[in-house]
Structure formats: structure tokens, C-alpha cells
């Protein structure tokens, strides 16, 4: 993730990470019912996650995600390294 001047930060997952970046906070997204209700912030929220479970199943009627896309309740461990970058 870099600024317009090329300076920024790099995240390296061990193993690979699931990454998302938003101009909204988690609270903004949880409270809004529609996208137009959210106002972009003047900062970026970055989430570094080990993995994410699937959002839904094979249909739109409440099916659970397929087993290969499901994280079971258990302890998980991951690590990542942050380092500055300049391009």
C-alpha cells in the first residue's frame, strides 16, 4: 500500500494472507443498510486476515458454504511481516 509519493508499507504473510482495503470503517459497513449511506473516510482501513470463510452456498436461499470454503471453529495461527517500501 503506497501513497502518491511512492512511500508505503508492504505486508508479507506467512502463509499467504487475505487482504482488504476500504475507505470505510468496519462499523460504517455494519451499520449501513445500503452503500449510498456510507461516506468515504479520509483514511484507509486495511484488514490482514489469515483466511475467510465463504459468504454463502450454491444458491441464494440460505445454503451454507461448501466444506472446502468453510473455516471450522478452532484455534488458527498466522503471522505476517510489515516493512516500509519506497518506489
Secondary structure, DSSP 4 states (H G I P E B T S, - for coil): -B-TTSEEEEEEEES--EEEEESS-HHHHHH-SSGGG----SS-EEEEES----S--SSSSSPPPPGGG---SS----EEEEEEEE-
